[in-house]
Amino acid sequence: MKSLYPRLGILAMTIMLATVGTSAPSADESDHNEDMPSQRQLLAAALDAYNAFIKDLRVGHSDDPEHGYQWSRRILEIEQKIANNQDGRITAAQDHLMRMQTLAVIIRAGVKTGKLHQEASASVEFYLLEAKTFLARRTE
């Protein structure tokens, strides 16, 4: 009786060769070419913009929380793309919630001192609820 092992080895090798290069690229690889920035470069730029906005907001150079919200959402979306597992996506949602909590603290203080309008406070309350909902959906 002949052994099946040589045939299985050939079959396994054929399957392996047929699938080389067909795996899905990571989020960072799939959109990377010489002219396009990587997801990590986009993330770094978005984080820089968010942090600059927070600094400006603290010193009174900005009064619209929407800008911070939009930058945080961009960061969240990029981190979701980069994350390679559920824990990474949950961490991204938690980080977004923390950014919205930071934004809320700054905005509430500005409203309390009269430097910002009440509408700004109402906006951040929505942002907080949305971030909490997003996180809750990720952890279900």
N, C-alpha and C positions, 0 to 999 in steps of 0.2 A: 504494500500500500504506500502510495506516495504521500509525502508530507504537504500540508496546505501552507506551511509557513513561507516558502519561497513565493508563492502566488500572493499571499496576503501582503508580503513586503513590497511586491511590485505594485499591487493595488493601492497600498498606502502611499507609496512614492508618487504614483500617478495623480492621486487626489491632492497630495501636498503641492505638486508642481502646478496643477491646474488652478489652485486657489492662491498661489503666490501673487501678491499685488492686488488682490481683490477685496481685502479687508477695508472697511470704512475708515477714512482718515479721521484723525482727531480734529476737534474744532480749530485747533491752532494750525494744523497742516492743511485742512481742506480749503482755506481761503488765503493761503500764503503763496505769493509769487514775488518776483523782484519789485513790482510796482505797488504791491498791496501790503499794508502793515499787518502784523500778526495780531491775534486777539490779546496777547499779553501787552503789546505796545498800545493798543486801544485802551486796555484797562488802566495802564499807567497814566495815559493822557487824561482819561476820565477822572481818575482819582485826584490828579493834580488840579483839574478844573473844579471839582467838588470842594477840595480843601481851600483853594483860592476863594471860592464863593463864601465859604464859612468864615474865613478871615475878614473878607469885605463886609459881611453881614454883621460881624461882631463890632466893627469899628464904624458902622453906620453908612458904609458906601453902597449898600444894597438894601432894598426893603421888600423884595418879592421872593417869598419862599419857593415859588414855582421853579426857579432856576436850580436851587439845591435839590428839590424833588426830582427834576428831570435828570440831573447828573447822577443822582443816586440810582434812579431806575436804569440808566445806561450801564452803570457799574454792575448792578444786579443782573441785567441781561447778559453781559459779557461773562461774569463769573458763572452764570448758569451754563453757558456754552462751554466754558473751560472745564467745569467740574466733571470728573469722570465717574462719579458715583452719587448716590442719594445723600450721603453725609455732606459732600461738598456743596450740593444744591441747597441743603438745609442751612449750612453755614452761610452761604450767600444770602439767603432770605433773612437770617438772623442779623447779619451785618447791615442789610438794608434797613431793618427795623431799628437798629441802634443809630444809624445815621438820621432816621426820621425822628427818633427821640431827641437827639442832639439838636436838630433843627427846631423841634417844638420848644425846647427849653429856651433857646435864644429868641425865638419869635415871641413867646409868652412874656419874657422879660422886656422886650421892646414894646409890646402892647401895654404892659403895666406902667412903663415909664412915659407912655405917650409918644414914643418915637415911631411906633408902627401902628397901622390901622387894625381894627378888629377883624377885618376880612382876612388878614394874614394869619391870625390865630385860628379862625374857622378853617382855613385851608389846611393848616398843619394837622388839625384834628382829623380831617379826612385822610391825609397822607398816613397818619398813624393807624387808623382803622384799616386802611387798605394793606399796609405792611403786615399788620397782625393777621389779617385774613390770608394773605399770601403765604405767610409762614405756617399757619394752621393747615392750609391745603397741602403744603409740602410734607408735613409730619403725619398726615392721616395714613 
